[in-house]
Structures are given as C-alpha cells and as structure tokens.
Amino acid sequence: MFSKTKILLIGLLFATAVQAQPLSLSLEQARQMAVDSSYATRNARYDTEKKRKEVKEVLAAGLPQVNGSAQFQNFLDIPVSLVPAEFTGGEPGDFTALQFGTKYNLTAGLSASQLIFDGTYLVGLKASKTVVQLSINQELRTEMEIKLNVGESYYTVLLAEENIKVLQENLDNLDKTLRDTRALYENGLTEEQDVDQLQLNKNQVQINYDRSLQFLDVSRQTLNFLLGLELERDVVLSDKIEDLVKLNNNVAYLETAPNLTAHPDYLLAKSNLEIQELTVRGEKSYYYPSLSAFFNHQQVGQRNEFNFLDGDEPWYPTTIVGATVNVPIFSGFRRNARLAQAKIGFEQGLLQLEQTEENLRLGITRSRSNYANALKTWENQKQSYELARRISEKTNIKYTAGVSTSFELNVAESQLLNEQGKYIESAYNLLTAKQELDAALNVY
C-alpha cells in the first residue's frame, strides 16, 4: 500500500517529467494554441462575456422590481402640537400644547414596479445585443491578428535555426581550411597573410553565429509569449522551412476568391452601422410616452412599549396600487439636437462601411502584388544562393590545390554569406506575404 506522501511524491515527479518533455508544434497547431490560450484572445473572450452580462443587466430593467423596507423610530421627545384651548374647555384665543403619537413606531413595507411600455428600453435591449455581436466580431479580429503574429514568429524561429545551421557549416569549413593553411604556412608553402585572412573570415562568421544564437533565444521566447506558454518552455517546431516554402510557393494563390463579407473588419464596420441605426431609433423613442405600474404596501406599528412581537397588538396597513405615465412635451429642442447628431452618426457609419469594403479590396490588390514580388524574389535569390555555394565550393577546392589565392577565397566566402542572408530574408518575406494575402482574402 502506498502512503499519501508517496502518492503525492510520485505525482509531482510525473508532473515534472511531463513538463520536461519538449512540446512539438506544427504551424497550424501553434496558431490554434494561440487562439485557445494566448493573452490577447483570452482577454477578448472576457470582453465578450462582459457584454453578455450587460445584456442581462439591461433585460432586468424590464422585469418586475420588488423592494422591501423597514424603519424603526424611537421618539425621545414625542412631537408637540398646539391646538385651540376651547377644544379642551379653555378660553378662546388661547392654545393648549398636546403630544400626539407613541414612543415607538415600526414601519415595514413592500413595493413593486413593472415597466409596461418604454421605447428607450426596447431599443436599448436591441442595442446591447448588437454590442455583444460587435464584441464577437472584435474577438474574430483578435484571432486573425494572433494567427498572423504567431505565423511571423514561427517563421522567424525556423529561419533563425536555418541561419545558425548554415553558419555552423561555414565555421566548420573555415576551421578545416584554416588548419590546412596553417600547416602550409608552417612548411613555408604559403604566406602569413593567407592565415590572417582566413582567421579574419572565421572571426566574422563567429560573430554572426553568436549573434544569431541570441536572436534565436529571443525569438523562441517571443513565440512562447504569443502562445501563452512559459517563456522558458521547450518548444520544438515540427514544420520545416523548406516544406513551408514549397507549400506557399504557388501562383494559384493569386487567383483565390476573396470572402469580404465575412472578414472581421467588414463585420466590425457592419456592427458599428447597426449600432448607429439603433442610436437613431433610441433618440426617436424619447418622443414617445412611457407607462409603468406600481404597488406599495405598508404595515405600521405604534407602541408606547417595545412589544412589536406581541400578536395581540394592532398593525395599521396602507396599500396603494397605481400607474405612472410620462409624456414628453418640450425639452428646449434638446431631443431634436440629439436626434440630429444620431442621424449624422448613422451617415458616418454608412461611409465607414463603404470605406472598409474599399480598403479591404485595396488590401487584396496590395497583398497579391507583394506576394507575386516575394515569389519572384525568392526564386531568383534561391538561384543566386546556389550559384554562390557552388562558387565557394570550387574556390575552396582551388585554394586547397594552390591554384587560387586567399583573396579569391575571401571574396567567395563573403559572397556566399551575403547571398545566404538574402536567401533567408527572401524565404521569410515569401511566407509572411502569403499569410498576409490569406488574411486579406479571409481564407484562414
């Protein structure tokens, strides 16, 4: 039999082991995780939930409102009233001071009211539901943004890893060449300048390598932050940069049909227009009368002794049932001014919806152009990088064979590093241009 302490210890060890396991994520898995658990999307969901609670708050105003009350009074001095003296057998013109009331009074009451008709309430209820839809659309916008950010961060980590891999390969090649050149120099078969030039090349590559390691660490933590994970959590990216580039290397994407009416930006503008329309209706409703009913009931106990729990003592009831009608008559043209403002807001909403639609179309045109350019640049840069690699390999062979100078080797290595950087940058630009096109077309 295991004791509770042993079971707890085993559970902690198991949890630690699970935590130590690296988390493997594809690009789509990373995007979905960010949608589910990122700080931005969780905060957006909280906003939507708050708006839903606000709908219930508005709805509650149209339901019966019931309140109870109680008031206890202890008259340290009972109120005195002056009455004509002749009422008590006195002389006319004189007054007699009399105390009316009891020492203790207890009043318990119940009141209820019910809204029967109020145009502002009906419009307000509709508006609050529209605000919920606006918040839902904002949540969709946040999800789209977090997908874009995660995609860029995912690509950055992959390209940083690829850059480090290439730099490590360059360092290994330079180390071998440097050792061989030192051996040649020690045997008097080359000049010291060749050794120094190779050492200079290696130092430059080493600086780039160390800088890339630091950049990779920051990029990983940035991705973890977007995913809602601990910054130090070990995450392995299962997608390869070559596969992603191949997947996104297709001119057919340029012909993808857009889905504008379901785009979050369009939905936000549409919801805003609906709110402006409801604002106009709400201002008009202030011209209409409102009707409500009420009910009040009170029980009053009056005692000279504190015996309110005595069932034989009397209580004096008061019950009122009634209705209240409020009829707007004149507000000093205030309602007219508010209605005019609301109508202007509605016209602005129409304009903003039209502007949003045209802006989305322009965004599609721009994104398609950027993607087409990124695709051509990547294809050309890929060829340039392969050429630079072949030139570098041949120059190394010639240098080892003694038919090429250290200057030519340095030029070839510098050219390779330069083209390598351009190739990595072009791959990153291609991937980000593709996901921006997806966002513009709303085909996520």
C-alpha positions as CSV (number, residue, x, y, z in Angstrom):
1,M,0.0,0.0,0.0
2,F,1.2,3.5,-0.9
3,S,1.0,6.2,1.7
4,K,-0.4,9.6,0.8
5,T,3.0,11.1,0.9
6,K,4.4,8.6,-1.6
7,I,1.5,9.1,-3.9
8,L,2.0,12.9,-3.8
9,L,5.7,12.5,-4.5
10,I,5.1,10.2,-7.5
11,G,2.5,12.7,-8.8
12,L,5.0,15.5,-8.5
13,L,7.7,13.6,-10.2
14,F,5.3,12.6,-13.0
15,A,4.2,16.2,-13.5
16,T,7.9,17.3,-13.6
17,A,8.7,14.7,-16.2
18,V,5.8,15.8,-18.3
19,Q,6.8,19.4,-18.0
20,A,10.4,18.5,-19.0
21,Q,9.2,16.9,-22.3
22,P,9.5,19.3,-25.2
23,L,6.3,20.5,-26.8
24,S,6.2,19.7,-30.5
25,L,4.0,22.0,-32.6
26,S,3.3,22.4,-36.3
27,L,2.4,25.9,-37.6
28,E,-1.3,25.2,-37.6
29,Q,-1.1,23.7,-34.1
30,A,0.8,26.8,-32.9
31,R,-1.9,29.0,-34.4
32,Q,-4.7,27.0,-32.8
33,M,-2.9,27.0,-29.4
34,A,-2.6,30.8,-29.6
35,V,-6.3,31.2,-30.5
36,D,-7.2,29.0,-27.5
37,S,-4.8,30.3,-24.8
38,S,-3.0,33.5,-25.8
39,Y,-3.3,36.5,-23.6
40,A,-4.9,38.5,-26.4
41,T,-7.6,36.0,-27.3
42,R,-8.4,35.2,-23.6
43,N,-8.8,38.9,-22.9
44,A,-11.1,39.3,-26.0
45,R,-13.3,36.4,-24.7
46,Y,-13.6,38.1,-21.3
47,D,-14.8,41.3,-23.1
48,T,-17.5,39.3,-25.0
49,E,-18.6,37.6,-21.8
50,K,-18.9,41.0,-20.0
51,K,-21.1,42.3,-22.9
52,R,-23.3,39.3,-22.5
53,K,-23.7,40.1,-18.8
54,E,-24.6,43.7,-19.8
55,V,-27.4,42.3,-21.9
56,K,-28.9,40.6,-18.8
57,E,-28.5,43.9,-16.9
58,V,-30.5,45.8,-19.5
59,L,-33.1,43.0,-19.7
60,A,-33.5,43.1,-15.9
61,A,-34.7,46.7,-16.1
62,G,-37.9,45.5,-17.8
63,L,-38.7,42.8,-15.3
64,P,-40.6,43.4,-12.0
65,Q,-38.7,45.4,-9.5
66,V,-39.5,44.4,-5.9
67,N,-38.1,46.0,-2.8
68,G,-38.7,45.6,0.9
69,S,-38.1,48.2,3.6
70,A,-38.3,48.6,7.4
71,Q,-38.0,51.7,9.6
72,F,-37.8,51.9,13.4
73,Q,-38.3,55.2,15.2
74,N,-37.7,55.8,18.9
75,F,-39.1,59.3,19.8
76,L,-37.0,60.6,22.7
77,D,-39.3,63.6,22.6
78,I,-42.8,63.0,21.3
79,P,-43.8,65.8,18.9
80,V,-45.9,68.6,20.4
81,S,-48.8,70.3,18.5
82,L,-50.7,73.5,19.6
83,V,-54.5,73.3,19.4
84,P,-57.1,75.9,20.2
85,A,-57.8,76.0,24.0
86,E,-61.6,75.9,23.6
87,F,-61.2,72.3,22.2
88,T,-60.2,71.2,25.8
89,G,-62.5,73.6,27.7
90,G,-60.1,76.6,27.8
91,E,-60.5,80.2,27.0
92,P,-61.0,81.2,23.3
93,G,-57.8,82.6,21.7
94,D,-55.5,80.5,23.9
95,F,-53.7,77.4,22.8
96,T,-53.1,74.1,24.5
97,A,-49.9,72.0,23.9
98,L,-50.6,68.4,23.2
99,Q,-48.4,65.4,22.4
100,F,-49.6,63.2,19.5
101,G,-48.1,59.8,18.7
102,T,-46.4,57.0,20.5
103,K,-42.9,56.5,21.8
104,Y,-42.1,53.6,19.4
105,N,-43.0,53.3,15.7
106,L,-42.1,50.4,13.4
107,T,-43.0,50.6,9.7
108,A,-42.5,47.6,7.3
109,G,-43.2,47.9,3.6
110,L,-43.1,46.1,0.3
111,S,-43.0,47.9,-3.0
112,A,-43.1,46.6,-6.6
113,S,-43.0,48.3,-10.0
114,Q,-43.3,47.0,-13.5
115,L,-42.4,48.7,-16.7
116,I,-45.2,48.3,-19.2
117,F,-44.0,50.4,-22.2
118,D,-40.9,52.4,-22.8
119,G,-39.4,52.8,-26.3
120,T,-35.9,53.5,-25.0
121,Y,-35.9,50.2,-23.1
122,L,-36.8,48.2,-26.2
123,V,-34.2,49.9,-28.3
124,G,-31.6,49.7,-25.5
125,L,-32.2,45.9,-25.3
126,K,-31.7,45.5,-29.0
127,A,-28.6,47.7,-28.9
128,S,-27.0,45.7,-26.1
129,K,-27.4,42.5,-28.1
130,T,-25.8,44.3,-31.1
131,V,-22.9,45.3,-28.9
132,V,-22.4,41.7,-28.0
133,Q,-22.1,40.8,-31.7
134,L,-19.7,43.7,-32.1
135,S,-17.5,42.2,-29.3
136,I,-17.7,38.8,-31.0
137,N,-16.5,40.3,-34.3
138,Q,-13.7,42.0,-32.4
139,E,-12.8,38.6,-31.0
140,L,-12.6,37.3,-34.6
141,R,-10.3,40.2,-35.4
142,T,-8.1,39.4,-32.5
143,E,-7.9,35.8,-33.5
144,M,-6.8,36.8,-37.0
145,E,-4.2,39.1,-35.6
146,I,-2.8,36.5,-33.3
147,K,-2.6,34.0,-36.1
148,L,-0.6,36.5,-38.2
149,N,1.7,37.2,-35.3
150,V,2.3,33.6,-34.5
151,G,3.0,32.8,-38.1
152,E,5.6,35.5,-38.3
153,S,7.2,34.4,-35.0
154,Y,7.1,30.8,-36.1
155,Y,8.9,31.7,-39.4
156,T,11.4,33.8,-37.5
157,V,12.4,30.9,-35.3
158,L,12.7,28.5,-38.2
159,L,14.8,30.8,-40.3
160,A,17.0,31.7,-37.3
161,E,17.6,27.9,-36.8
162,E,18.4,27.6,-40.5
163,N,20.7,30.5,-40.4
164,I,22.6,29.0,-37.4
165,K,22.8,25.7,-39.3
166,V,24.4,27.4,-42.3
167,L,26.7,29.5,-40.2
168,Q,27.9,26.4,-38.3
169,E,28.6,24.7,-41.6
170,N,30.6,27.7,-42.7
171,L,32.5,27.7,-39.4
172,D,33.4,24.0,-39.9
173,N,34.6,24.6,-43.4
174,L,36.7,27.6,-42.3
175,D,38.2,25.7,-39.4
176,K,39.3,22.9,-41.8
177,T,40.7,25.4,-44.3
178,L,42.4,27.4,-41.6
179,R,44.1,24.3,-40.2
180,D,45.3,23.3,-43.6
181,T,46.5,26.8,-44.4
182,R,48.4,27.0,-41.1
183,A,50.1,23.7,-41.9
184,L,51.1,25.0,-45.3
185,Y,52.4,28.2,-43.7
186,E,54.5,26.2,-41.2
187,N,56.0,24.3,-44.0
188,G,56.8,27.6,-46.0
189,L,54.3,26.9,-48.7
190,T,52.1,29.9,-48.2
191,E,52.2,33.4,-46.7
192,E,51.2,34.5,-43.2
193,Q,48.7,36.9,-44.8
194,D,46.7,34.0,-46.1
195,V,46.4,32.6,-42.5
196,D,45.4,36.0,-41.2
197,Q,42.8,36.5,-43.9
198,L,41.2,33.2,-43.1
199,Q,41.3,33.9,-39.3
200,L,39.6,37.2,-40.1
201,N,36.9,35.5,-42.1
202,K,36.3,33.0,-39.3
203,N,36.0,35.7,-36.6
204,Q,33.4,37.5,-38.7
205,V,31.4,34.3,-39.1
206,Q,31.7,33.5,-35.4
207,I,30.4,37.0,-34.5
208,N,27.4,36.4,-36.8
209,Y,26.9,32.9,-35.3
210,D,26.9,34.2,-31.6
211,R,24.5,37.0,-32.6
212,S,22.2,34.5,-34.3
213,L,22.1,32.3,-31.2
214,Q,21.0,35.3,-29.1
215,F,18.4,36.2,-31.7
216,L,17.1,32.7,-31.7
217,D,16.7,32.6,-27.9
218,V,14.7,35.9,-28.0
219,S,12.6,34.6,-31.0
220,R,11.7,31.4,-29.1
221,Q,10.6,33.4,-26.0
222,T,8.5,35.7,-28.2
223,L,6.7,32.7,-29.7
224,N,6.1,31.2,-26.3
225,F,4.6,34.5,-25.1
226,L,2.2,34.6,-28.1
227,L,1.2,31.0,-27.4
228,G,0.5,31.8,-23.7
229,L,3.3,29.4,-22.6
230,E,6.1,30.0,-20.0
231,L,8.9,31.8,-21.7
232,E,11.4,29.1,-20.9
233,R,9.2,26.2,-22.1
234,D,11.0,24.0,-24.6
235,V,9.0,24.0,-27.8
236,V,10.1,22.1,-30.9
237,L,8.8,23.3,-34.3
238,S,7.8,20.3,-36.3
239,D,7.4,22.1,-39.7
240,K,10.5,22.5,-41.8
241,I,11.2,25.8,-43.6
242,E,11.6,24.0,-46.9
243,D,8.2,22.4,-46.6
244,L,6.5,25.6,-45.7
245,V,8.2,27.5,-48.6
246,K,7.1,24.7,-51.0
247,L,3.6,24.8,-49.6
248,N,3.4,28.6,-50.1
249,N,5.1,28.6,-53.5
250,N,2.1,28.6,-55.8
251,V,1.0,31.3,-58.2
252,A,-2.6,29.9,-57.9
253,Y,-2.9,31.7,-54.7
254,L,-3.1,34.9,-56.7
255,E,-6.4,33.8,-58.1
256,T,-8.1,32.9,-54.8
257,A,-11.5,34.5,-54.5
258,P,-11.9,36.8,-51.5
259,N,-14.6,36.4,-48.8
260,L,-15.1,40.1,-47.9
261,T,-18.5,40.0,-46.2
262,A,-17.2,37.5,-43.6
263,H,-14.0,39.4,-43.0
264,P,-13.7,40.6,-39.3
265,D,-13.0,44.2,-40.4
266,Y,-16.2,44.2,-42.6
267,L,-18.2,42.6,-39.8
268,L,-17.0,45.2,-37.3
269,A,-18.0,48.1,-39.6
270,K,-21.4,46.5,-40.2
271,S,-22.0,46.1,-36.5
272,N,-21.0,49.7,-35.9
273,L,-23.5,50.8,-38.6
274,E,-26.2,48.7,-36.8
275,I,-25.4,50.4,-33.5
276,Q,-25.6,53.9,-35.2
277,E,-29.0,52.9,-36.6
278,L,-30.3,51.8,-33.2
279,T,-29.0,55.1,-31.8
280,V,-31.3,57.0,-34.2
281,R,-34.2,54.8,-33.1
282,G,-33.3,55.3,-29.5
283,E,-33.3,59.1,-29.8
284,K,-36.7,58.9,-31.6
285,S,-38.1,56.8,-28.7
286,Y,-37.6,59.8,-26.3
287,Y,-40.5,61.4,-28.1
288,Y,-42.9,58.6,-27.0
289,P,-44.6,58.3,-23.6
290,S,-43.7,55.6,-21.1
291,L,-46.0,53.7,-18.9
292,S,-45.3,51.8,-15.7
293,A,-47.4,50.3,-12.8
294,F,-46.6,50.2,-9.1
295,F,-47.7,48.6,-5.9
296,N,-46.9,49.7,-2.3
297,H,-48.0,48.1,0.9
298,Q,-47.0,49.1,4.4
299,Q,-47.7,47.9,8.0
300,V,-47.3,50.4,10.7
301,G,-47.0,49.5,14.4
302,Q,-47.2,52.2,17.1
303,R,-46.4,51.4,20.6
304,N,-45.5,53.1,23.9
305,E,-43.9,49.8,24.9
306,F,-41.4,47.8,22.8
307,N,-43.7,44.9,22.2
308,F,-43.8,44.6,18.4
309,L,-43.6,40.8,18.6
310,D,-46.9,40.7,20.6
311,G,-49.5,39.3,18.2
312,D,-52.4,40.9,20.1
313,E,-51.2,44.4,19.4
314,P,-52.7,46.1,16.2
315,W,-50.8,46.9,13.0
316,Y,-52.2,49.5,10.6
317,P,-51.9,48.7,6.9
318,T,-51.7,51.0,3.9
319,T,-51.9,49.7,0.4
320,I,-51.6,51.6,-2.9
321,V,-51.9,50.4,-6.5
322,G,-51.3,52.8,-9.3
323,A,-49.8,53.6,-12.7
324,T,-47.4,56.3,-13.9
325,V,-47.4,57.9,-17.4
326,N,-44.6,60.1,-18.5
327,V,-45.4,62.2,-21.6
328,P,-42.6,64.2,-23.2
329,I,-43.8,67.7,-24.1
330,F,-41.0,70.1,-24.5
331,S,-37.2,69.7,-23.9
332,G,-35.9,73.0,-25.2
333,F,-35.1,71.4,-28.5
334,R,-32.6,69.1,-26.7
335,R,-34.2,66.0,-28.2
336,N,-34.0,67.5,-31.7
337,A,-30.3,68.2,-31.3
338,R,-29.6,64.6,-30.1
339,L,-31.6,63.1,-32.9
340,A,-29.7,65.2,-35.4
341,Q,-26.4,64.0,-34.0
342,A,-27.5,60.4,-34.2
343,K,-28.5,60.7,-37.8
344,I,-25.1,62.2,-38.6
345,G,-23.5,59.2,-36.8
346,F,-25.6,56.9,-38.9
347,E,-24.3,58.6,-42.1
348,Q,-20.8,58.2,-40.8
349,G,-21.4,54.5,-40.2
350,L,-22.5,54.1,-43.8
351,L,-19.4,55.9,-45.0
352,Q,-17.1,53.8,-42.8
353,L,-18.7,50.6,-44.1
354,E,-18.1,51.7,-47.7
355,Q,-14.5,52.8,-46.8
356,T,-13.8,49.4,-45.1
357,E,-15.0,47.5,-48.1
358,E,-12.9,49.5,-50.5
359,N,-9.9,49.3,-48.1
360,L,-10.2,45.5,-48.0
361,R,-10.3,45.4,-51.8
362,L,-7.2,47.6,-51.9
363,G,-5.5,45.4,-49.3
364,I,-6.2,42.3,-51.5
365,T,-4.6,44.1,-54.5
366,R,-1.6,45.2,-52.4
367,S,-1.2,41.7,-50.8
368,R,-1.4,40.0,-54.2
369,S,1.3,42.3,-55.6
370,N,3.5,41.8,-52.6
371,Y,3.1,38.0,-52.8
372,A,3.9,38.0,-56.5
373,N,7.0,40.0,-55.9
374,A,8.1,37.9,-53.0
375,L,7.7,34.8,-55.0
376,K,9.8,36.1,-57.9
377,T,12.4,37.4,-55.5
378,W,12.6,34.1,-53.7
379,E,13.0,32.1,-56.9
380,N,15.8,34.5,-58.1
381,Q,17.5,34.5,-54.7
382,K,17.4,30.8,-54.5
383,Q,19.3,30.5,-57.8
384,S,21.8,33.2,-56.6
385,Y,22.4,31.3,-53.4
386,E,23.0,28.0,-55.2
387,L,25.4,29.8,-57.5
388,A,27.3,31.4,-54.6
389,R,27.5,28.0,-52.9
390,R,29.0,26.3,-56.0
391,I,31.4,29.2,-56.5
392,S,32.5,28.9,-52.8
393,E,33.0,25.1,-53.0
394,K,35.0,25.4,-56.2
395,T,37.1,28.2,-54.8
396,N,37.9,26.2,-51.7
397,I,39.0,23.2,-53.9
398,K,41.2,25.5,-56.0
399,Y,42.7,27.2,-52.9
400,T,43.5,23.8,-51.3
401,A,45.1,22.8,-54.6
402,G,47.1,26.0,-54.6
403,V,45.7,27.5,-57.8
404,S,43.6,30.2,-56.0
405,T,44.6,33.0,-53.7
406,S,43.3,33.8,-50.3
407,F,41.8,37.0,-51.7
408,E,39.7,35.0,-54.1
409,L,38.7,32.7,-51.3
410,N,37.7,35.6,-49.1
411,V,35.6,37.1,-51.9
412,A,33.8,33.8,-52.5
413,E,33.1,33.3,-48.7
414,S,31.8,36.9,-48.3
415,Q,29.6,36.4,-51.4
416,L,28.2,33.2,-50.0
417,L,27.4,34.8,-46.6
418,N,25.7,37.7,-48.4
419,E,23.6,35.6,-50.7
420,Q,22.8,33.2,-47.8
421,G,21.4,36.2,-45.8
422,K,19.4,37.4,-48.8
423,Y,18.0,33.9,-49.4
424,I,16.8,33.5,-45.8
425,E,15.3,37.0,-45.9
426,S,13.5,36.2,-49.2
427,A,12.1,33.0,-47.7
428,Y,10.8,34.9,-44.7
429,N,9.3,37.6,-47.0
430,L,7.6,34.9,-49.1
431,L,6.0,33.2,-46.1
432,T,4.8,36.5,-44.4
433,A,3.5,37.8,-47.8
434,K,1.5,34.6,-48.2
435,Q,-0.1,34.8,-44.8
436,E,-0.9,38.5,-45.3
437,L,-2.6,37.5,-48.5
438,D,-4.6,34.9,-46.7
439,A,-5.6,37.5,-44.1
440,A,-6.7,39.9,-46.8
441,L,-8.7,37.2,-48.6
442,N,-10.1,36.0,-45.3
443,V,-9.3,32.4,-46.1
444,Y,-7.7,31.4,-42.8
